[in-house]
Amino acid sequence: MRRLLRAGIASRAGVMTAHREPAFAGGPGVEPLPRSEAASDTSLALPLHGGLSEDDCRSIAETLQHAVAALC
């Protein structure tokens, strides 16, 4: 995510899990949700909006590819 941000591309963890949010965490009936937690812990949300051009999408994909390659 830092590498993407340095390239001007915002990202965040891909899946929000309501039961981990402060308003709900530890409340009555809140149980662990292992699949939701795994998705939250291992996913990434990239820019997604109607103003993205095909070139923007290509640039985001290429930047992500380079960022991942740098980790290997």
MMTF fields as JSON, N, C-alpha, C and O atoms, coordinates in Angstrom:
{
  "mmtfVersion": "1.0.0",
  "mmtfProducer": "UNKNOWN",
  "numBonds": 287,
  "numAtoms": 288,
  "numGroups": 72,
  "numChains": 1,
  "numModels": 1,
  "chainsPerModel": [1],
  "groupsPerChain": [72],
  "chainIdList": ["A"],
  "bondAtomList": [4, 2, 8, 6, 12, 10, 16, 14, 20, 18, 24, 22, 28, 26, 32, 30, 36, 34, 40, 38, 44, 42, 48, 46, 52, 50, 56, 54, 60, 58, 64, 62, 68, 66, 72, 70, 76, 74, 80, 78, 84, 82, 88, 86, 92, 90, 96, 94, 100, 98, 104, 102, 108, 106, 112, 110, 116, 114, 120, 118, 124, 122, 128, 126, 132, 130, 136, 134, 140, 138, 144, 142, 148, 146, 152, 150, 156, 154, 160, 158, 164, 162, 168, 166, 172, 170, 176, 174, 180, 178, 184, 182, 188, 186, 192, 190, 196, 194, 200, 198, 204, 202, 208, 206, 212, 210, 216, 214, 220, 218, 224, 222, 228, 226, 232, 230, 236, 234, 240, 238, 244, 242, 248, 246, 252, 250, 256, 254, 260, 258, 264, 262, 268, 266, 272, 270, 276, 274, 280, 278, 284, 282],
  "bondOrderList": [1, 1, 1, 1, 1, 1, 1, 1, 1, 1, 1, 1, 1, 1, 1, 1, 1, 1, 1, 1, 1, 1, 1, 1, 1, 1, 1, 1, 1, 1, 1, 1, 1, 1, 1, 1, 1, 1, 1, 1, 1, 1, 1, 1, 1, 1, 1, 1, 1, 1, 1, 1, 1, 1, 1, 1, 1, 1, 1, 1, 1, 1, 1, 1, 1, 1, 1, 1, 1, 1, 1],
  "groupList": [{"groupName": "MET", "atomNameList": ["N", "CA", "C", "O"], "elementList": ["N", "C", "C", "O"], "formalChargeList": [0, 0, 0, 0], "bondAtomList": [1, 0, 2, 1, 3, 2], "bondOrderList": [1, 1, 2], "singleLetterCode": "M", "chemCompType": "L-PEPTIDE LINKING"}, {"groupName": "ARG", "atomNameList": ["N", "CA", "C", "O"], "elementList": ["N", "C", "C", "O"], "formalChargeList": [0, 0, 0, 0], "bondAtomList": [1, 0, 2, 1, 3, 2], "bondOrderList": [1, 1, 2], "singleLetterCode": "R", "chemCompType": "L-PEPTIDE LINKING"}, {"groupName": "LEU", "atomNameList": ["N", "CA", "C", "O"], "elementList": ["N", "C", "C", "O"], "formalChargeList": [0, 0, 0, 0], "bondAtomList": [1, 0, 2, 1, 3, 2], "bondOrderList": [1, 1, 2], "singleLetterCode": "L", "chemCompType": "L-PEPTIDE LINKING"}, {"groupName": "ALA", "atomNameList": ["N", "CA", "C", "O"], "elementList": ["N", "C", "C", "O"], "formalChargeList": [0, 0, 0, 0], "bondAtomList": [1, 0, 2, 1, 3, 2], "bondOrderList": [1, 1, 2], "singleLetterCode": "A", "chemCompType": "L-PEPTIDE LINKING"}, {"groupName": "GLY", "atomNameList": ["N", "CA", "C", "O"], "elementList": ["N", "C", "C", "O"], "formalChargeList": [0, 0, 0, 0], "bondAtomList": [1, 0, 2, 1, 3, 2], "bondOrderList": [1, 1, 2], "singleLetterCode": "G", "chemCompType": "PEPTIDE LINKING"}, {"groupName": "ILE", "atomNameList": ["N", "CA", "C", "O"], "elementList": ["N", "C", "C", "O"], "formalChargeList": [0, 0, 0, 0], "bondAtomList": [1, 0, 2, 1, 3, 2], "bondOrderList": [1, 1, 2], "singleLetterCode": "I", "chemCompType": "L-PEPTIDE LINKING"}, {"groupName": "SER", "atomNameList": ["N", "CA", "C", "O"], "elementList": ["N", "C", "C", "O"], "formalChargeList": [0, 0, 0, 0], "bondAtomList": [1, 0, 2, 1, 3, 2], "bondOrderList": [1, 1, 2], "singleLetterCode": "S", "chemCompType": "L-PEPTIDE LINKING"}, {"groupName": "VAL", "atomNameList": ["N", "CA", "C", "O"], "elementList": ["N", "C", "C", "O"], "formalChargeList": [0, 0, 0, 0], "bondAtomList": [1, 0, 2, 1, 3, 2], "bondOrderList": [1, 1, 2], "singleLetterCode": "V", "chemCompType": "L-PEPTIDE LINKING"}, {"groupName": "THR", "atomNameList": ["N", "CA", "C", "O"], "elementList": ["N", "C", "C", "O"], "formalChargeList": [0, 0, 0, 0], "bondAtomList": [1, 0, 2, 1, 3, 2], "bondOrderList": [1, 1, 2], "singleLetterCode": "T", "chemCompType": "L-PEPTIDE LINKING"}, {"groupName": "HIS", "atomNameList": ["N", "CA", "C", "O"], "elementList": ["N", "C", "C", "O"], "formalChargeList": [0, 0, 0, 0], "bondAtomList": [1, 0, 2, 1, 3, 2], "bondOrderList": [1, 1, 2], "singleLetterCode": "H", "chemCompType": "L-PEPTIDE LINKING"}, {"groupName": "GLU", "atomNameList": ["N", "CA", "C", "O"], "elementList": ["N", "C", "C", "O"], "formalChargeList": [0, 0, 0, 0], "bondAtomList": [1, 0, 2, 1, 3, 2], "bondOrderList": [1, 1, 2], "singleLetterCode": "E", "chemCompType": "L-PEPTIDE LINKING"}, {"groupName": "PRO", "atomNameList": ["N", "CA", "C", "O"], "elementList": ["N", "C", "C", "O"], "formalChargeList": [0, 0, 0, 0], "bondAtomList": [1, 0, 2, 1, 3, 2], "bondOrderList": [1, 1, 2], "singleLetterCode": "P", "chemCompType": "L-PEPTIDE LINKING"}, {"groupName": "PHE", "atomNameList": ["N", "CA", "C", "O"], "elementList": ["N", "C", "C", "O"], "formalChargeList": [0, 0, 0, 0], "bondAtomList": [1, 0, 2, 1, 3, 2], "bondOrderList": [1, 1, 2], "singleLetterCode": "F", "chemCompType": "L-PEPTIDE LINKING"}, {"groupName": "ASP", "atomNameList": ["N", "CA", "C", "O"], "elementList": ["N", "C", "C", "O"], "formalChargeList": [0, 0, 0, 0], "bondAtomList": [1, 0, 2, 1, 3, 2], "bondOrderList": [1, 1, 2], "singleLetterCode": "D", "chemCompType": "L-PEPTIDE LINKING"}, {"groupName": "CYS", "atomNameList": ["N", "CA", "C", "O"], "elementList": ["N", "C", "C", "O"], "formalChargeList": [0, 0, 0, 0], "bondAtomList": [1, 0, 2, 1, 3, 2], "bondOrderList": [1, 1, 2], "singleLetterCode": "C", "chemCompType": "L-PEPTIDE LINKING"}, {"groupName": "GLN", "atomNameList": ["N", "CA", "C", "O"], "elementList": ["N", "C", "C", "O"], "formalChargeList": [0, 0, 0, 0], "bondAtomList": [1, 0, 2, 1, 3, 2], "bondOrderList": [1, 1, 2], "singleLetterCode": "Q", "chemCompType": "L-PEPTIDE LINKING"}],
  "groupTypeList": [0, 1, 1, 2, 2, 1, 3, 4, 5, 3, 6, 1, 3, 4, 7, 0, 8, 3, 9, 1, 10, 11, 3, 12, 3, 4, 4, 11, 4, 7, 10, 11, 2, 11, 1, 6, 10, 3, 3, 6, 13, 8, 6, 2, 3, 2, 11, 2, 9, 4, 4, 2, 6, 10, 13, 13, 14, 1, 6, 5, 3, 10, 8, 2, 15, 9, 3, 7, 3, 3, 2, 14],
  "groupIdList": [1, 2, 3, 4, 5, 6, 7, 8, 9, 10, 11, 12, 13, 14, 15, 16, 17, 18, 19, 20, 21, 22, 23, 24, 25, 26, 27, 28, 29, 30, 31, 32, 33, 34, 35, 36, 37, 38, 39, 40, 41, 42, 43, 44, 45, 46, 47, 48, 49, 50, 51, 52, 53, 54, 55, 56, 57, 58, 59, 60, 61, 62, 63, 64, 65, 66, 67, 68, 69, 70, 71, 72],
  "secStructList": [7, 2, 2, 2, 2, 2, 6, 6, 7, 7, 7, 3, 3, 1, 7, 7, 7, 4, 4, 4, 1, 6, 6, 6, 6, 6, 7, 6, 6, 7, 7, 7, 7, 2, 2, 2, 2, 2, 2, 2, 2, 2, 7, 3, 3, 7, 7, 7, 7, 6, 6, 7, 7, 2, 2, 2, 2, 2, 2, 2, 2, 2, 2, 2, 2, 2, 2, 2, 2, 2, 2, 7],
  "xCoordList": [0.827, 0.0, 0.879, 0.532, 2.015, 2.92, 3.505, 3.626, 3.866, 4.417, 3.376, 3.707, 2.149, 1.09, 0.893, 0.755, 0.88, 0.677, 1.796, 1.549, 3.027, 4.15, 3.962, 4.475, 3.231, 2.943, 1.659, 1.217, 1.053, -0.155, -1.434, -2.465, -1.378, -2.548, -2.992, -2.267, -4.169, -4.712, -5.239, -5.782, -5.076, -5.633, -5.952, -5.546, -6.679, -6.999, -7.293, -7.399, -7.423, -7.835, -9.158, -10.03, -9.295, -10.395, -11.772, -12.755, -11.892, -13.212, -13.362, -12.541, -14.4, -14.679, -15.457, -16.337, -15.134, -15.845, -16.539, -15.881, -17.85, -18.612, -18.333, -18.265, -18.172, -17.988, -16.645, -16.432, -15.742, -14.47, -14.5, -13.57, -15.532, -15.652, -15.972, -16.703, -15.423, -15.615, -17.073, -17.371, -17.968, -19.381, -19.985, -20.963, -19.429, -19.99, -19.087, -19.568, -17.796, -16.84, -17.194, -17.431, -17.226, -17.488, -18.936, -19.255, -19.806, -21.221, -21.884, -21.292, -23.104, -23.818, -24.058, -24.46, -23.81, -24.052, -22.982, -23.108, -21.926, -20.856, -19.93, -19.3, -19.87, -19.044, -17.962, -18.103, -16.873, -15.857, -16.46, -17.308, -16.01, -16.437, -15.172, -14.656, -14.668, -13.356, -13.224, -12.162, -14.245, -14.13, -14.079, -13.287, -14.916, -14.884, -13.547, -12.979, -13.051, -11.776, -10.636, -9.748, -10.649, -9.61, -9.664, -8.623, -10.859, -11.001, -10.487, -9.797, -10.817, -10.373, -8.856, -8.226, -8.287, -6.854, -5.993, -4.793, -6.573, -5.764, -6.18, -5.673, -7.074, -7.52, -7.104, -6.708, -7.201, -6.795, -7.836, -8.226, -8.281, -9.206, -8.418, -7.682, -8.586, -7.924, -8.935, -10.137, -8.478, -9.422, -10.479, -10.171, -11.704, -12.814, -13.886, -14.624, -13.953, -14.983, -15.168, -14.327, -16.235, -16.6, -15.653, -15.677, -14.812, -13.894, -12.593, -11.766, -12.401, -11.161, -11.195, -12.16, -10.132, -10.023, -9.366, -8.873, -9.363, -8.684, -7.191, -6.571, -6.618, -5.207, -4.961, -3.952, -5.888, -5.773, -5.759, -4.921, -6.673, -6.762, -5.488, -4.985, -4.978, -3.732, -2.576, -1.768, -2.5, -1.434, -1.522, -0.502, -2.726, -2.924, -2.477, -1.771, -2.882, -2.522, -1.011, -0.431, -0.38, 1.074, 1.81, 2.786, 1.352, 1.975, 1.823, 2.767, 0.646, 0.427, 1.341, 1.944, 1.449, 2.31, 3.77, 4.442, 4.251, 5.623, 5.785, 6.808, 4.794, 4.865, 4.924, 5.692, 4.119, 4.13, 5.458, 6.019, 5.956, 7.223, 8.372, 9.296, 8.315, 9.367, 9.372, 10.392, 8.249, 8.16, 8.725, 9.076, 8.802, 9.238, 10.733, 11.246],
  "yCoordList": [-1.184, 0.0, 1.258, 2.262, 1.196, 2.359, 2.603, 3.749, 1.53, 1.683, 2.304, 3.173, 1.869, 2.44, 3.914, 4.747, 4.236, 5.618, 6.52, 7.656, 6.014, 6.803, 7.097, 8.096, 6.233, 6.442, 7.243, 7.432, 7.719, 8.524, 7.724, 8.248, 6.447, 5.574, 5.211, 4.541, 5.653, 5.345, 3.915, 3.437, 3.248, 1.907, 1.722, 2.522, 0.662, 0.346, -1.14, -1.833, -1.616, -3.003, -3.173, -2.307, -4.284, -4.434, -4.704, -4.351, -5.306, -5.672, -5.155, -5.455, -4.389, -3.924, -5.018, -5.656, -5.223, -6.204, -5.451, -4.945, -5.377, -4.579, -4.997, -4.147, -6.283, -6.732, -6.305, -6.438, -5.794, -5.272, -3.761, -3.196, -3.109, -1.665, -1.318, -2.051, -0.193, 0.164, 0.177, -0.201, 0.599, 0.677, -0.694, -0.789, -1.744, -3.08, -4.036, -5.007, -3.772, -4.69, -4.963, -4.039, -6.214, -6.612, -6.489, -6.699, -6.153, -6.007, -7.357, -8.391, -7.351, -8.612, -9.33, -8.716, -10.615, -11.425, -11.317, -11.936, -10.545, -10.412, -11.613, -11.831, -12.373, -13.582, -13.434, -12.639, -14.201, -14.185, -14.656, -15.547, -14.049, -14.422, -14.704, -13.818, -15.939, -16.244, -15.965, -15.527, -16.2, -15.954, -14.462, -14.017, -13.693, -12.239, -11.677, -10.802, -12.18, -11.709, -12.052, -11.228, -13.244, -13.639, -12.742, -12.311, -12.459, -11.576, -10.18, -9.56, -9.69, -8.369, -8.309, -7.325, -9.355, -9.378, -9.592, -9.32, -10.07, -10.442, -9.762, -10.121, -8.805, -8.176, -6.712, -6.124, -6.151, -4.775, -4.122, -4.686, -2.939, -2.181, -1.116, -0.327, -1.115, -0.149, 0.905, 0.714, 2.01, 3.03, 2.439, 1.651, 2.834, 2.346, 3.432, 3.631, 4.12, 5.157, 5.441, 5.078, 6.069, 6.318, 7.221, 7.255, 7.959, 8.876, 8.246, 8.917, 6.975, 6.307, 6.017, 5.465, 6.4, 6.093, 4.73, 4.147, 4.235, 2.97, 3.101, 2.166, 4.259, 4.488, 4.494, 3.968, 5.092, 5.073, 3.639, 3.277, 2.835, 1.433, 0.68, -0.108, 0.919, 0.263, 0.689, -0.142, 1.967, 2.482, 1.893, 1.527, 1.8, 1.21, -0.25, -0.696, -0.982, -2.403, -2.578, -3.453, -1.76, -1.862, -1.494, -2.149, -0.46, -0.062, -1.149, -1.443, -1.746, -2.855, -4.02, -4.617, -4.345, -5.447, -5.19, -6.103, -3.984, -3.651, -3.692, -4.158, -3.215, -3.234, -4.663, -4.963, -5.539, -6.948, -7.606, -8.361, -7.327, -7.906, -7.472, -8.247, -6.25, -5.747, -6.484, -6.512, -7.076, -7.805, -9.231, -9.849, -9.732, -11.124, -11.25, -12.356],
  "zCoordList": [0.0, 0.0, 0.0, -0.622, 0.699, 0.708, -0.68, -1.114, -1.374, -2.721, -3.659, -4.466, -3.553, -4.381, -4.042, -4.938, -2.75, -2.331, -2.836, -3.241, -2.811, -3.336, -4.825, -5.331, -5.522, -6.946, -7.147, -8.28, -6.039, -6.132, -6.239, -6.661, -5.857, -5.941, -4.526, -3.791, -4.16, -2.835, -2.828, -3.825, -1.709, -1.546, -0.068, 0.775, 0.228, 1.619, 1.71, 0.697, 2.936, 3.11, 2.37, 2.43, 1.68, 0.737, 1.279, 0.627, 2.427, 2.921, 4.342, 5.209, 4.577, 5.933, 6.659, 6.08, 7.897, 8.714, 9.841, 10.75, 9.785, 10.747, 12.183, 13.07, 12.422, 13.798, 14.389, 15.594, 13.556, 14.051, 14.241, 14.818, 13.775, 13.91, 15.363, 16.029, 15.862, 17.27, 17.717, 18.85, 16.862, 17.257, 17.546, 18.289, 16.982, 17.137, 17.909, 18.494, 17.916, 18.533, 19.991, 20.769, 20.341, 21.718, 22.151, 23.321, 21.229, 21.569, 21.747, 21.439, 22.24, 22.441, 21.114, 20.126, 21.109, 19.928, 18.862, 17.806, 19.108, 18.122, 18.257, 19.292, 17.19, 17.179, 16.122, 15.193, 16.26, 15.202, 13.874, 13.837, 12.818, 11.463, 10.664, 9.982, 10.745, 10.174, 8.681, 8.238, 7.911, 6.462, 6.168, 5.337, 6.843, 6.674, 7.131, 6.479, 8.247, 8.771, 7.817, 7.599, 7.253, 6.296, 5.06, 4.563, 4.564, 3.402, 3.739, 2.93, 4.914, 5.337, 5.468, 5.08, 6.011, 6.284, 5.048, 5.084, 3.962, 2.8, 1.495, 0.432, 1.552, 0.31, 0.261, 1.268, -0.911, -1.155, -2.056, -3.078, -1.673, -2.51, -3.263, -2.672, -4.557, -5.43, -5.862, -5.672, -6.437, -6.893, -7.831, -8.725, -7.607, -8.412, -8.448, -7.484, -9.569, -9.74, -11.223, -12.045, -11.544, -12.934, -13.692, -14.922, -12.968, -13.632, -14.092, -14.708, -13.803, -14.22, -15.723, -16.25, -16.377, -17.803, -17.971, -17.006, -19.177, -19.452, -19.155, -18.647, -19.472, -19.165, -17.657, -17.189, -16.896, -15.434, -14.923, -14.097, -15.41, -14.986, -15.336, -14.535, -16.514, -16.941, -16.035, -15.62, -15.733, -14.874, -13.465, -12.882, -12.922, -11.595, -11.61, -10.705, -12.624, -12.717, -12.845, -12.202, -13.661, -13.834, -12.553, -12.186, -11.88, -10.619, -9.573, -8.84, -9.497, -8.555, -8.896, -8.004, -10.165, -10.599, -10.185, -9.707, -10.362, -9.969, -8.447, -7.945, -7.724, -6.257, -5.736, -4.823, -6.312, -5.89, -6.261, -5.467, -7.453, -7.892, -6.978, -6.731, -6.484, -5.593, -4.26, -3.571, -3.895, -2.628, -2.735, -1.73, -3.959, -4.157, -4.301, -4.473]
}
